[in-house]
Amino acid sequence: MKRHRLAIVRQKYRPDGGAERFVSRALMALGNQDLELNVITREWQGERQDDWHIHICNPAKWGRISRERGFANAARALWQEQQFDIVQSHERIAGCDIYRAGDGVHQRWLRQRSRILPEWRAKMLMLDRYHRYVMHAEREMYQAPELKAVICNAEMIKQEIVEDFAVDAKKIHVIYNSIDSSRFIPAESAQRVALRQQYGLPVAATVFCFVGSGFERKGLAAAIEAIAGTTAYLIVIGQDKAEKRYQALTQSLGCKEQIRFMGMQKETLPFYQLSDGLLLPTLYDPFPNVILEAMACGLPVITSDSCGGAEFIEQGSNGFFCDALDIGRLREAVMAIPSLEKSNDMGMKARDKVKDSTPSKLSNQLISLYQNILD
């Protein structure tokens, strides 16, 4: 591949975000290719290589809509001025060559969220000016003649885009996220015991982890309700301004001692390694990286059918999936997953499922896509 200029657009780089990790891994994977790598962003906080060109694009803003529209206009003006060979946007901005639909389809998320809101709030949600702006920007972007390809990280999202925006399915490429299976590894029995003792968890209990900030979207309420009435424990990794409301829920359900709020953690690996499974009944999520991380650590996964990660789950073999609000089935799944000390068969099947999700595979898929567009 001859040297070309690639620009990746992401409004705000947050090191723990799924889209940002995809950007970071993709840039590192592409570093040995003959590409000039550019990033257009409002704010970059992560690791930075000497040969990455970071373009800070930070126009003034006076609210959410102003923030989105301002960055979109400024980023588009910058890439038009620079005349990059390929512009890959992770934001809903019309005029890009490639769009990565890492956030899924906005209207689908709103529909799922409406299910847990009072009827009047659900109606207000669809009429909200900000959400209407996002849905308009999304449609405008999919209809733009410049759009050559869409990257999805799940077949679920591909199907939604085809149905909602009538985009040619041939334009949509499913490229799953990658995982470093040499770093995310199962714990030895002694290591698991030591970690549980360190964090004050019963050595013999079945322990699930919930990993993700934004507790409403990630389904923490359903996870807590699923744990209630069982003997299992749940450790919650992440943060949310409404955390006290979830703590109150554990009190009202009588499972306060079984739910441990651990806050945001820089390193999640020890928490996977002390657990027996991942419980993430998310309302709507294209494909959270935590599912790959947990499976690589040998954990069976319980998630929802509105999560693209369910595509990696074989019912009863390496985990379970069901409707995000079906507490009965979620609880049955919690009770069906054994302690890894008793049986690690499901966990090993989970790890085996993600063994091919390597950074090199992701890199090869991206290079192939870029080459097709340049040709």
C-alpha positions as CSV (number, residue, x, y, z in Angstrom):
1,M,0.0,0.0,0.0
2,K,1.5,3.3,-1.0
3,R,1.5,6.1,1.6
4,H,-1.8,7.7,2.1
5,R,-3.3,10.1,4.7
6,L,-5.9,8.6,7.0
7,A,-7.9,10.8,9.4
8,I,-9.9,9.3,12.3
9,V,-12.5,11.6,13.9
10,R,-13.5,11.2,17.6
11,Q,-14.8,14.2,19.5
12,K,-13.4,13.4,22.9
13,Y,-10.8,10.7,23.6
14,R,-11.5,9.0,26.9
15,P,-9.0,6.2,27.7
16,D,-11.5,3.8,29.2
17,G,-14.1,4.2,26.4
18,G,-14.9,1.4,24.0
19,A,-14.6,3.6,20.9
20,E,-11.4,5.1,22.1
21,R,-9.8,1.7,22.7
22,F,-10.8,0.7,19.2
23,V,-9.2,3.9,17.8
24,S,-6.1,3.3,19.9
25,R,-5.7,-0.3,18.9
26,A,-6.5,0.4,15.3
27,L,-3.8,3.2,15.1
28,M,-1.2,1.0,16.8
29,A,-2.1,-1.9,14.5
30,L,-1.8,0.4,11.4
31,G,1.4,1.9,12.6
32,N,3.5,-0.5,10.6
33,Q,1.6,0.3,7.4
34,D,2.6,3.0,5.0
35,L,-0.1,5.3,6.2
36,E,0.1,8.8,7.6
37,L,-2.1,8.6,10.7
38,N,-4.2,11.7,11.7
39,V,-6.7,12.1,14.5
40,I,-9.2,15.0,14.6
41,T,-10.5,15.5,18.2
42,R,-11.7,18.1,20.6
43,E,-9.6,16.6,23.4
44,W,-7.0,13.8,23.4
45,Q,-6.0,12.3,26.7
46,G,-4.5,9.0,25.9
47,E,-1.2,7.5,24.7
48,R,0.3,9.2,21.8
49,Q,2.9,8.0,19.4
50,D,5.4,10.3,17.7
51,D,4.1,9.6,14.2
52,W,0.4,10.3,15.0
53,H,-0.7,13.7,13.9
54,I,-3.2,15.1,16.4
55,H,-5.5,17.9,15.2
56,I,-7.2,19.6,18.1
57,C,-10.6,21.0,17.0
58,N,-12.3,22.7,19.9
59,P,-14.8,25.3,18.9
60,A,-16.8,27.2,21.6
61,K,-20.0,25.5,22.8
62,W,-23.1,26.6,24.7
63,G,-24.9,23.3,25.3
64,R,-25.2,19.7,24.0
65,I,-26.5,20.6,20.5
66,S,-24.0,23.4,20.1
67,R,-21.2,21.1,21.1
68,E,-22.2,18.4,18.6
69,R,-23.0,20.8,15.7
70,G,-19.9,22.9,16.4
71,F,-17.5,20.0,16.4
72,A,-19.1,18.5,13.3
73,N,-18.8,21.7,11.3
74,A,-15.3,22.4,12.5
75,A,-14.1,18.8,11.9
76,R,-15.6,18.7,8.4
77,A,-14.0,22.1,7.5
78,L,-10.6,20.8,8.8
79,W,-10.7,17.5,6.8
80,Q,-11.8,19.3,3.6
81,E,-9.0,21.8,4.0
82,Q,-6.4,19.0,4.6
83,Q,-7.8,16.8,1.8
84,F,-7.1,13.5,3.6
85,D,-7.4,10.4,1.4
86,I,-9.7,8.7,3.8
87,V,-11.8,10.2,6.7
88,Q,-13.1,7.6,9.2
89,S,-15.5,9.2,11.6
90,H,-16.6,7.8,14.9
91,E,-19.1,10.6,15.2
92,R,-22.3,11.2,13.2
93,I,-20.9,13.7,10.7
94,A,-22.1,13.9,7.1
95,G,-19.4,13.9,4.5
96,C,-17.0,11.3,5.9
97,D,-15.8,8.3,3.8
98,I,-16.2,5.7,6.5
99,Y,-18.5,5.8,9.6
100,R,-17.9,3.5,12.5
101,A,-21.2,2.9,14.1
102,G,-19.8,2.2,17.6
103,D,-22.8,3.7,19.3
104,G,-25.3,1.8,17.3
105,V,-28.5,3.4,16.0
106,H,-29.7,6.2,18.3
107,Q,-33.4,5.7,17.8
108,R,-33.0,2.0,18.8
109,W,-31.3,3.0,22.0
110,L,-34.1,5.5,22.8
111,R,-36.8,2.8,22.2
112,Q,-35.0,0.5,24.6
113,R,-34.6,3.2,27.2
114,S,-38.3,4.1,26.9
115,R,-39.2,0.6,28.2
116,I,-38.0,1.6,31.7
117,L,-39.5,5.1,31.8
118,P,-43.0,6.2,32.7
119,E,-45.1,6.8,29.6
120,W,-45.0,10.5,29.8
121,R,-41.2,10.5,30.1
122,A,-40.9,8.1,27.2
123,K,-42.9,10.5,25.0
124,M,-40.7,13.4,26.1
125,L,-37.6,11.4,25.3
126,M,-38.5,11.1,21.6
127,L,-39.4,14.9,21.4
128,D,-36.2,16.0,23.1
129,R,-34.4,18.6,21.0
130,Y,-31.0,17.0,21.5
131,H,-32.1,13.5,20.6
132,R,-33.9,14.8,17.6
133,Y,-30.7,16.6,16.5
134,V,-28.7,13.3,16.9
135,M,-31.3,11.3,14.9
136,H,-31.3,14.0,12.1
137,A,-27.5,14.1,12.0
138,E,-27.4,10.3,11.8
139,R,-29.9,10.1,8.9
140,E,-28.1,12.9,7.1
141,M,-24.8,11.1,7.5
142,Y,-26.1,7.8,6.1
143,Q,-27.7,9.6,3.1
144,A,-24.6,11.6,2.2
145,P,-23.1,10.7,-1.2
146,E,-19.5,10.8,0.2
147,L,-20.2,7.7,2.5
148,K,-18.4,4.7,1.0
149,A,-18.4,2.3,3.9
150,V,-19.8,1.7,7.4
151,I,-18.0,-0.3,10.1
152,C,-20.1,-2.2,12.6
153,N,-18.9,-4.2,15.6
154,A,-21.9,-6.5,15.5
155,E,-24.3,-8.1,13.0
156,M,-27.1,-6.7,15.1
157,I,-26.1,-3.1,14.3
158,K,-25.7,-3.9,10.6
159,Q,-29.2,-5.2,10.4
160,E,-30.6,-2.1,12.2
161,I,-28.8,0.2,9.8
162,V,-30.2,-1.6,6.8
163,E,-33.7,-1.6,8.2
164,D,-33.8,2.0,9.5
165,F,-31.7,3.8,6.8
166,A,-32.0,1.6,3.7
167,V,-28.2,1.5,3.4
168,D,-26.9,-1.1,0.9
169,A,-25.8,-4.0,3.0
170,K,-22.7,-4.3,0.8
171,K,-21.5,-1.0,2.2
172,I,-21.6,-2.3,5.8
173,H,-18.6,-4.3,7.1
174,V,-18.8,-6.1,10.4
175,I,-15.4,-5.9,12.1
176,Y,-15.4,-7.2,15.7
177,N,-13.3,-5.5,18.3
178,S,-10.0,-7.3,19.2
179,I,-8.7,-8.6,22.5
180,D,-5.2,-9.3,23.8
181,S,-5.7,-12.9,25.0
182,S,-2.1,-13.0,26.3
183,R,-2.9,-10.2,28.8
184,F,-6.5,-11.1,29.7
185,I,-6.0,-14.6,31.0
186,P,-7.8,-16.9,33.5
187,A,-6.6,-16.9,37.1
188,E,-5.1,-19.9,38.8
189,S,-7.1,-21.1,41.8
190,A,-4.7,-19.8,44.4
191,Q,-4.6,-16.4,42.7
192,R,-8.4,-16.2,42.7
193,V,-8.5,-17.0,46.4
194,A,-5.9,-14.4,47.2
195,L,-7.8,-11.7,45.2
196,R,-11.1,-12.6,47.0
197,Q,-9.4,-12.3,50.3
198,Q,-7.9,-9.0,49.3
199,Y,-11.3,-7.5,48.4
200,G,-13.2,-9.2,51.3
201,L,-15.3,-11.6,49.2
202,P,-16.2,-15.1,50.3
203,V,-13.8,-17.6,48.8
204,A,-16.4,-20.3,48.2
205,A,-19.2,-18.0,46.8
206,T,-20.2,-17.7,43.2
207,V,-19.1,-14.1,42.2
208,F,-20.2,-12.1,39.2
209,C,-18.7,-8.9,38.0
210,F,-20.6,-6.0,36.3
211,V,-18.2,-3.7,34.4
212,G,-19.4,-0.4,32.9
213,S,-20.2,3.2,33.7
214,G,-23.7,4.6,32.9
215,F,-25.6,2.1,35.1
216,E,-29.0,2.7,33.5
217,R,-27.9,1.8,30.0
218,K,-25.7,-1.1,31.2
219,G,-28.6,-2.6,33.1
220,L,-27.4,-2.5,36.7
221,A,-30.9,-2.4,38.2
222,A,-31.8,-5.7,36.4
223,A,-28.4,-7.2,37.4
224,I,-29.1,-6.4,41.1
225,E,-32.7,-7.8,40.9
226,A,-31.3,-11.0,39.3
227,I,-28.8,-11.5,42.1
228,A,-31.4,-10.8,44.8
229,G,-32.9,-14.1,46.0
230,T,-29.8,-16.1,45.1
231,T,-26.6,-16.8,47.1
232,A,-24.4,-15.2,44.4
233,Y,-22.4,-12.0,44.9
234,L,-21.9,-9.1,42.4
235,I,-19.0,-6.6,42.2
236,V,-19.8,-3.4,40.4
237,I,-16.9,-1.8,38.5
238,G,-17.7,1.7,37.2
239,Q,-19.3,4.9,38.2
240,D,-22.6,6.8,37.9
241,K,-23.9,10.0,39.5
242,A,-27.0,8.0,40.6
243,E,-25.0,5.3,42.4
244,K,-26.9,6.0,45.7
245,R,-30.2,5.0,44.0
246,Y,-28.7,1.6,43.1
247,Q,-27.3,1.2,46.6
248,A,-30.8,1.9,48.0
249,L,-32.2,-0.8,45.6
250,T,-29.9,-3.4,47.1
251,Q,-31.2,-2.4,50.6
252,S,-34.8,-2.6,49.5
253,L,-34.3,-6.1,47.9
254,G,-32.4,-7.4,50.9
255,C,-29.2,-8.1,49.0
256,K,-27.0,-5.2,50.2
257,E,-24.2,-7.5,51.5
258,Q,-24.1,-9.4,48.2
259,I,-23.5,-6.3,46.0
260,R,-20.2,-4.5,46.3
261,F,-19.7,-1.1,44.6
262,M,-16.0,-0.8,43.7
263,G,-16.1,2.5,41.8
264,M,-14.0,3.2,38.7
265,Q,-10.9,1.0,38.4
266,K,-7.9,1.7,36.2
267,E,-7.1,-2.0,36.0
268,T,-10.1,-4.3,35.5
269,L,-8.1,-7.6,35.1
270,P,-8.0,-8.6,38.8
271,F,-11.8,-8.2,39.1
272,Y,-12.4,-10.5,36.1
273,Q,-9.9,-13.0,37.6
274,L,-11.6,-13.1,41.0
275,S,-15.1,-13.7,39.4
276,D,-17.0,-16.7,38.1
277,G,-18.9,-14.8,35.4
278,L,-19.8,-11.5,33.8
279,L,-23.4,-10.2,34.4
280,L,-24.2,-7.4,31.9
281,P,-27.9,-7.2,31.0
282,T,-27.4,-4.0,29.1
283,L,-30.5,-2.2,27.6
284,Y,-28.7,-1.5,24.3
285,D,-25.0,-1.9,23.5
286,P,-23.5,-2.7,20.1
287,F,-20.6,-4.8,21.5
288,P,-19.0,-3.8,24.8
289,N,-15.3,-4.6,25.0
290,V,-15.8,-5.9,28.5
291,I,-17.5,-9.0,27.1
292,L,-14.4,-9.9,25.1
293,E,-12.2,-9.2,28.1
294,A,-14.3,-11.3,30.4
295,M,-14.4,-14.2,27.9
296,A,-10.7,-14.1,27.4
297,C,-10.3,-14.4,31.2
298,G,-12.4,-17.6,31.0
299,L,-15.7,-16.2,32.3
300,P,-19.1,-17.3,31.0
301,V,-21.2,-14.2,30.2
302,I,-24.8,-13.3,30.9
303,T,-26.1,-10.5,28.7
304,S,-29.1,-9.3,26.8
305,D,-30.4,-9.9,23.3
306,S,-30.2,-6.1,22.6
307,C,-26.4,-6.4,23.0
308,G,-24.2,-7.3,20.0
309,G,-22.1,-9.3,22.3
310,A,-24.8,-12.0,22.4
311,E,-23.5,-13.0,19.0
312,F,-20.6,-14.6,20.8
313,I,-22.8,-16.5,23.3
314,E,-24.0,-20.0,22.7
315,Q,-26.9,-20.6,25.1
316,G,-26.0,-22.8,28.0
317,S,-22.5,-23.5,26.6
318,N,-20.4,-20.4,27.3
319,G,-23.1,-18.2,28.8
320,F,-26.7,-17.0,28.4
321,F,-28.7,-14.1,26.8
322,C,-32.3,-13.0,27.1
323,D,-34.4,-9.9,27.2
324,A,-32.7,-7.2,29.2
325,L,-35.7,-6.8,31.5
326,D,-36.6,-10.5,32.0
327,I,-35.5,-10.8,35.6
328,G,-36.7,-14.4,35.9
329,R,-34.5,-15.6,33.1
330,L,-31.6,-13.5,34.2
331,R,-31.9,-15.1,37.7
332,E,-32.1,-18.6,36.2
333,A,-28.9,-17.9,34.3
334,V,-27.2,-16.6,37.4
335,M,-28.1,-19.8,39.2
336,A,-27.0,-22.0,36.2
337,I,-23.4,-20.7,36.1
338,P,-21.3,-22.7,38.6
339,S,-18.3,-21.5,40.6
340,L,-15.2,-21.9,38.4
341,E,-13.7,-24.0,41.3
342,K,-16.4,-26.6,40.7
343,S,-16.4,-26.5,36.9
344,N,-14.5,-24.3,34.4
345,D,-16.0,-25.9,31.3
346,M,-18.2,-22.9,30.4
347,G,-15.4,-20.5,31.1
348,M,-12.9,-22.4,28.8
349,K,-15.5,-22.5,26.0
350,A,-15.9,-18.7,26.5
351,R,-12.2,-18.2,26.2
352,D,-12.0,-20.5,23.1
353,K,-14.7,-18.4,21.4
354,V,-12.6,-15.2,21.4
355,K,-9.2,-16.7,20.5
356,D,-9.5,-15.5,16.9
357,S,-10.4,-11.9,17.9
358,T,-6.8,-10.7,17.6
359,P,-5.4,-7.2,16.9
360,S,-3.7,-8.6,13.7
361,K,-7.1,-9.8,12.4
362,L,-8.6,-6.4,13.0
363,S,-5.7,-4.7,11.4
364,N,-5.9,-6.9,8.3
365,Q,-9.7,-6.2,7.9
366,L,-9.1,-2.5,8.2
367,I,-6.2,-2.5,5.7
368,S,-8.3,-4.5,3.2
369,L,-11.2,-2.0,3.6
370,Y,-9.0,1.0,3.2
371,Q,-7.3,-0.5,0.1
372,N,-10.7,-1.2,-1.5
373,I,-11.8,2.4,-0.9
374,L,-8.5,3.8,-2.3
375,D,-8.8,1.6,-5.3
